[in-house]
Amino acid sequence: MNAVILAAGRGERLRPLTDTAPKCLTLVGGKSILQYELEALDAAGIQECTIVVGYRGSQVNEAFGASYNGLALRYVDNRDYGSTNNLYSLWLAREYLQSQTLLIEGDLLFNHELIQKLVDDPAEDVAVVDTFTDDMNGTIIRGQGTVITEFVLKSAQGEGYDYTGAAKTVNIYKFSESTMRNHFLPGLDRYVVEKQTNIFYEAVLAELVGSKALRMSILYSGDCPWFEIDTPEDLVTAESMFKTR
């Protein structure tokens, strides 16, 4: 099993902190967001990780080099980070996504227990989610039992949208080799060929789940803390959540 971390974006809402460094190198409790992620992957026994960089990407390479503890690192550069979204970043790493893969976004704080919980889950294709609350935004899912029946992107959540029974995607996933090769990567290819590169990769997942080409299981984060950092206010909350961990 390998992992891919998407860390190409500038992090506009974290300015001025991101004026001189990429978002994933933002410090929380003296450690960068990316270091938290790499520590969790290493502790869970993952051996290879591809990091897609973009804005000030050379700083990420300089910070971590070719390995982190037992985790071998490689870097893919999205030079068009300013005009593309994470679908394109993921597509650029397609050469390294031909096996069982963990997909993680580079602005998340979590501990290794959450990654271990995902690795140990017997289902082949899994989305980590949390119960939706009013302070959350982004892609949500609906499910039946432990299976996802619908991905709903933020763009489809209009005014007055009913969030009853919804769960928020944590932006951490596990995919089988078969799903990557036969479904997810071909879906990314199609969007890139059609020059639709400024969208989220969840658009592909929404199509696959909606057409029943992909059966994805739900894994609630439960008592494993996580936090997505977008703003300076988020940093304050994250410092409080993770200061004793």
N, C-alpha and C positions, 0 to 999 in steps of 0.2 A: 504494500500500500504506500502511495506517495501522497503529497499534499501540494496544493497550489494556493498562494496568497496573492490577492489582487490589491496592489498598492501603488497604482499609477497616478491617482488623482492629486490635485493641488491642495484641496482642503480649504476652500475659500472662506468658509464660515469660521475657521480657526485663526484667521489672520488677526494680529500680525505674527503669531507664532509660526505660521507656515510661510512667511515671507522669505525665510532663510533656511528652511528645512522641510522635507516632505512630511505629510501628516503622520505617516506610520512611525516616524522617529520622535513624535511628540512625547515628552516625558510625563509619566504618571507615577508618583512616589519614587522618583529617581531612576526609573527604568522606562525605556521606550515601549510604545504599544506593541511594536513588532517583536521586541524581546520577550514580552509576555507570551505572545503567540508561539514563538519558536521554542520557548521553554516548555510550553504545554505539549507541543508536538513531540519534542524529544522525550519528555517524561512518559508519553503514551507509546513510545517505541517506534514512531515513524522514522524512517531512515533517509528519505529524500524529500526535498521541498523546492518547488519552483516559485520564485517571487517575481511577479510582473511589476516592474517599476516604470516610471515616466517622469513626472515632475521631480527634478533634482535627484534622479535615480542613482547617480554615481555616489551620492552620500550613503545610500543604503548599502551598496556594495562595499564601500570603504568601512562601514560600521561593522559588517558581519563577515565579509570575505567568502571563502569557499565552504565553510562549515560552521556549525554552532553545536558544540559538544559532539554528540553522535549523529547529528543531522547534516547530511550533505546538502549544500545550497547551490542553486543555479539561478541565473537572472535572465529575464526576457524584458526587452526595452520597448515600451509603447511610445514611440516618438510623436505620435499624434494624440497624446493624452488630452490636449486642450480641445479637440474637436470630436472625440469619440467617448464612448462610455464603456462600462465593464464587460459588455458582450464582446467588444473588439479586443480588449485586454485578454480575456479568456481565450479567444480564438487564436491570438498570437502565440499562446503557450500550447497549442494543440499537439505539437510534436511530443510533449511530455505528459499527455493526458490519455495515453493508450492503455492504461491499466486501472485498477481500482484506485479511486482518487478521493481525497478530502478537499473540498472547496471552501475557502475562508476569505472573508474580506479583511483588508488591512487596517481597519479602524475599530476593531473589537477588542475588548478586554474580557478575559475569561481565565479560568484555571484549568489545570491538566485533567481534573476529574471530569469535566464536561467532554473533553476530547476522548478520554478513556471510555466514557459512557457511550459515545458514538461509535468508537471502534468496536466495542464489545456487543453492540446491538446486532442481533442475528439477521435482521433485514438487510438486503443488498443495497437498496436505495433509500436514503433517509434524509429528512429535513429536520433540523433542530428548530423548535418553536417555543414560544412562551405565550401564556394567556394574554390576550390583548387588553391594554389599558389606554385611557384617553390621552396619555402623554406620548404614545407611540405613533410612528408614522412609517409608511413604506409598504412593501408587499405583505399581504396577509394570506392565510390559507383557511380553507374550510375542509372538514373531513368527516368521514363516517367511520366510527370506531378508531382504529389506528392507521387508517389509510386516507391520504389526501385526495379530495374529490375536486378541488378547485384552487388555483392560484389567482389572486386578484391583485394586479399591480396598482400602485398609487394612482396612476393616471385614470384608472377605471373606478376609483372611489370618489364619486361626485358628492356634492353637498347633500347632507342628510342621509348619507350611506349608513345602513344598518349593520353595526359591527357585532351584533348578538351572535355568540357562538364562534367568533373569529379567533384565530391565533396569529401572532406576529412571527414572521420568519426572523430567526436570529442571524441569518446569512452564514450559516455553517451547514455543509451538506456532505453526505457520503454517497458516492456513485460506484456502481459495479463496472467492471471492464466492458461487459456487454452493453450497458447503457451508454457509456462514453463513446464507444466505437460505432454503435448502430443507431443511436438516437440523438444524444446531446451534441456531439461534434458535427454530424450532418446538419442539425438544426442551426448551429452557429455558422456553418459554411453558407447555408442558404441566405441568411441575413447579410453576410458580408458580400456575397456575390450581388445581392440586390442593393448594395451600398447603404444598408440600414445599420450603420455602425454606432450611432449615437443613442443607443437604447440599452436597457438592462437585460442581462442574460436570463432573468426570470421570464421574459417574454417567450423564450424557447420552452422553459419548464411549463408555463401555462398552456401552451399548445399541446405538449406531449401528454400532460395529465388530462387535459380536456378531451383529447381524442382517444384516451385510454391506451395510448402506446406506451405509457410509463406508469407503473404502479409504485408510488412513493409512500413510505411509512412515516409516521409522525413520531418524533421523539421530543417530549417536553423537557426543558432544561431543569425543571424541578428545583432542587435545593442547590444547584450549581450556579453561582452568580455569573452574570455577564453584563456587559454594558457597551453600547455603541457611542463613540465619541465624535461629535460633529461641531460642537461649539465650546467656547470657554466655560460656559455654565456646566456643560457635560463633564469637563475636566474636574470641576469642584466636586461633583457628585461621585465621579470615578475615584478620586483621591480618598473620599470617605469610605467607599465600598471596599477598596482593595488595600487600604493602608495596613491592615493587620494580616494580610494574606501573603 
